Amino acid sequence: MKLNSLHWLLASAAFALVLGLGGCQKALDVQPQAAINSSIGYTTKEDAAAGLVGCYDAVQANDYQGVGYSSLGELISGNIREVGTYNTTYGYAGQNLLTGDNVQLQNTWQVIYDGINRINYLLQQSDNITDPAFPKVTTQAEARCLRAYNYMNLLAYWGGTPQGFGYTGGVGVPLRLTPVPSTTSATPIARSSEADVVTAIRADLDFAIANLPVVANGGSLRCTQNAALALRARLELWLRNYPAALKYAQQVPAVLGFASMSLASTSTPDAIWQLYFSNNDQNLYAFYWYPAPDGRNEFDAGPALIAAHPAGDKRLAINNNNSPAGTTLKYTHTATRDDYFNCVRYAEVVLTIAEAAAQTGDLITAAAQLNIIRSRAGLAPSTASTAATLVSDILLQRRLELAYEGLYWIDLRRTNTIQTVLPTYTQTFRNLFPIPTREVNITGGVITQNTGF
């Protein structure tokens, strides 16, 4: 299901005028009457539908999942090598030298909060719509799934402790669950604890799971119950709540024919939730990966990632394409820049089941799920016979299978293996990203900096 391009434009225009959000909006060509007057708010189901699309549009922003967010994690983890000219933004991420005044870091933080504010406004205003034809509950469930996704991504980089997530004293981020006129001029609020942010994420995902439809056999360009279940499993895995991770992952409907599907590409057949892009609503993935005339060759595959592929692994040619050298087959649309971005894939669900099963003592299930992934990649069944060796292989398969999708750094964080895998990263406080200096300064220190920066 592709979202109508006009709806994307209307939603973006509406939120730009209603909330006063700037910086990451695209050029728009719409008549003034298409915008929603802030003194009126949402009055029709069409207003709410456009507003919901605007919430997705925020996730699409170039500083978020249009390239910026996932690339920061892939660079700092070594999956990507920065070879272009953004030496003081992406380059510093690749050297583990991020500081609070990094422009890319600041922009990514801001656009995520702008997206959260859009969601909060939609949730508030949709309560006022009385049209019996308006699918209020499912609209709000979809929005809350998006809000959970946004807060998970904030915690992934800026929250927790240097050891990972779910430990005593874990720091969180500012938790806003109601709208403000502008995220840059709102009364500042302090950071909530990690535990409080996790509680809010769980509440949103529980509501989404209870009220969103199941999509048969996989993919959607919108949040579904399948996506919400997979995100809840992801969260519990981060927190080492392995029985809960297993419970939620096993509720995700299997993608028929998954074991024999082609491997990941821009039209990944096992995607549970993808972000849609078009020639009029572009991302920068292929542009950053490929050389001129249609790209800028900002990124290459990281040497450590290339070396991590076992002999015969079919994913090597995808993760390190040689035509031209150093590119990837996951993002290839250099002219139109409309490669989809995978927010959740069934391959991740399979590996979550495998890891959670291994961690709870069910080695048979763990091996069976692991071998589904290995077989698709052209590898022989695993010979691992203990929980520890199974988990080690599962983590490797996650790295290779989900490369360039923004999850590897989070895997290193949640397993407390950053300093083991990346021994030059000796400053453990850098396992968390610095809070943007702008946020600390403009709030007068209400929002505090992460320790060490």
Secondary structure as UniProt FT lines:
FT   HELIX           5..19
FT   HELIX           32..34
FT   TURN            38..40
FT   HELIX           45..60
FT   TURN            62..67
FT   HELIX           68..76
FT   TURN            77..78
FT   STRAND          80..82
FT   TURN            87..89
FT   HELIX           90..94
FT   TURN            95..96
FT   TURN            100..101
FT   HELIX           103..126
FT   TURN            127..128
FT   TURN            132..133
FT   HELIX           136..158
FT   STRAND          160..161
FT   TURN            162..163
FT   TURN            168..169
FT   STRAND          171..174
FT   TURN            183..185
FT   STRAND          191..193
FT   HELIX           194..211
FT   TURN            216..217
FT   HELIX           225..238
FT   TURN            239..240
FT   HELIX           242..249
FT   TURN            250..251
FT   TURN            256..257
FT   HELIX           258..260
FT   TURN            266..267
FT   TURN            269..270
FT   STRAND          271..275
FT   TURN            279..280
FT   HELIX           285..289
FT   TURN            292..294
FT   STRAND          299..301
FT   HELIX           303..308
FT   TURN            311..312
FT   TURN            314..315
FT   HELIX           316..319
FT   STRAND          321..322
FT   TURN            323..324
FT   STRAND          325..327
FT   TURN            334..336
FT   STRAND          341..345
FT   HELIX           346..359
FT   TURN            360..361
FT   HELIX           363..376
FT   TURN            377..378
FT   HELIX           387..401
FT   TURN            402..406
FT   HELIX           408..414
FT   TURN            415..416
FT   HELIX           418..421
FT   TURN            423..424
FT   HELIX           428..431
FT   HELIX           437..442
FT   TURN            443..445
FT   TURN            451..452
//
